Amino acid sequence: FIGVVSGALMALATPGYNYPYLTLIGLIPVLICGLSLNAFNEQLTLALSFGLVLQLSNLAWVIHVTFIGYLFFALYISLYSITFVLELKYLQPKSVAVKILGIPALWVSLEWLKSHLFTGVPWHNLSTAFWQQPHLLQLASIVGPEGLSFFIVFFNILVLGFIYPEILDVKKKDTVRILCFLFLMSYIALYVWGIQRLKTWHHSESLSDRLAIGVVQPNISHNDKWDKSLKKQNLNEYIRLSRKLVKHVQLDLLVWPESCIPEDYQYYPYAKRLIRTFIKKHHVPILFGSTDNLHNKMEIFFNSAFLLDSNAKIQTQYNKNHLVAFGEYVPFKKWFPFIQRLSGGGEDFTAGSALGIFNLYEQIMGVVICVEDSFTYL
């Protein structure tokens, strides 16, 4: 039951539910049990309930892609949360300093491994809970998202030490109280610094450097998006909404979603004709996502972003660097072919190598696709 409570609290903090401050206390129930239980079966029950509740909730959107793949994917991601809880047993006899620093370090290490192993799955790392608090996210510009995750788990440990010092073997309660006070002051300082930094950034921004960018996002379901019989209808909807937008706003750039053209743009005459006609009439560059079949070779596919200039010519193309395991490629399928059937995937994509750096109106902008916005090196 305790694992379910902690898993639910942490899940409610993630984007979609948006109660970010629950991350500051959500780990406390599972930490209390994890640092006190001795029987392995009890530890395993706690770990399973925590990990599965957290990840089944976080990844619920995958149901719309493949239900079996959703269960398989959630189970895989749960392994990292389960490992975190099981490792708490080995920290029980350690000193208070090792616990206070070791538990956040353990969480961040597993989070980093989850984000990079098999090209990584960085969805719902702790730092993403604060996506609507830009003043707090300023810390990530210094210590990275991993540092912000460390900060969150560290706060859980200090609160735990304040309300239940015995669980950390704290001999002097005043020590924990002083640490909590210093941490609170640090949080206030970070909050104020973040606000001031954002104000400075806004004031330094020149109005002449701004671009008017329009975004088109039709309400097309995942199944309809990939239905070949509807691809022309869907494309016409993008054009219809784009015409409506440019009628009211003078734009420097129009942005369509990832893989909005579910076929290789360069080998799809209907899409090329429709988009070129629109661009030449309205003189608005378009950035959109499409697959790309390199030189029409069936074995090489990219998940790409194309920037068409105001003459409807391809100015720049970016091929996604960081592919999603079980979504854009299937690891180990050579040895375990059944995994591909479970994931519901088709042909594997090939990873690109160049960064998505586009130049528009002599201004440099970076382009990433989907989950790549979680990787700072991109």
Secondary structure, 3 states (H helix, E strand, C coil): CHHHHHHHHHHHCCCCCCCHHHHHCCCHHHHHHHCCCCCHHHHHHHHHHHHHHHHHHHCHHHHHCCHHHHHHHHHHHHHHHHHHHHHHHHHCCCCHHHHHHHHHHHHHHHHHHHHHHHHCCCCCCHHHHHCCCHHHHCCHHHHHHHHHHHHHHHHHHHHHHHHCHHHHCCCCHHHHHHHHHHHHHHHHHHHHHHHHHHHHHHHHCCHHHCCCEEECCCCCCHHHHCCHHHHHHHHHHHHHHHHHHHHHCCCCEEECCCCCECCCHHHCHHHHHHHHHHHHHHCCCEEEEEEEEHHHCCCCEEEEEEEECCCCCEEEEEECCCCCECCCECCCCCCCCHHHHHHCCCCCCCCCCCCCEEEECCEEEECCCHHHHHCCCC
